[in-house]
């Protein structure tokens, strides 16, 4: 999956931990955790392509998640906060949604050999085109930005004037409908084992199913959020 799908999944996980812990910091922290594997590995691929050229290396390995979850457990033990565990959950969500079990040499590194290496010409342009040509990414982007805006306006010192209660309800409803349409399409194409759904032309059937479930769950949350007065204030 691509950037905004991971951002949306991180926001979705962050909402869950925000509700569980009543700590608003969970949402931005989980968004960062959900995109951290790509931020790390894509940067390494640009800087050291001969060693990390595939773009899915250290950040996509279980050892990286293991370090994160160990740190999260220590933070919980000493600070009694689940934020570290939330961050680790966001990291492993990225690896799962990327189906890293299909690349065992990376996921189980260093137990199954070195990282696979391949050089992508025009690295930035290649991934930029995949991003903008994926219609589902536009929907995930809009929904992610809406959730971040609602999180931001919930802070006492921050307000966005044009986001009135009526505007919030309308924006959540429209985003939920779009997510629902994308979710149904992805889920259907995935179950039918049809690759390259028109809403996500670069996803395989398994990723289609997972992305569809994420979109559908997100649609349910956005429908309920305004009615609960964003019930995790």
Buried (B, 14 or more C-beta within 10 A) or exposed (E): BBBBBBBBBBBBBBBBBBEEBEBBBBBBBBBBBBBBBBEBBBEBBEEEBEEBBBBBBBBBBBEBBEEBBEBBEEBBEEEEBBBBBBBBBBBBBBBEBBBBEEBEBBBBBEEEEEBEEEEBEEBEEEBEEBBEEBBBBBBBBBBBBBBBBBBBBBEEEEEEEEBEEEEBBEBBBBBBBBBBBBBBBBBBBBEEEEBEBEBBEBBBBBBBBBBBBBBBBBBEBBBEBBEEEBEBE
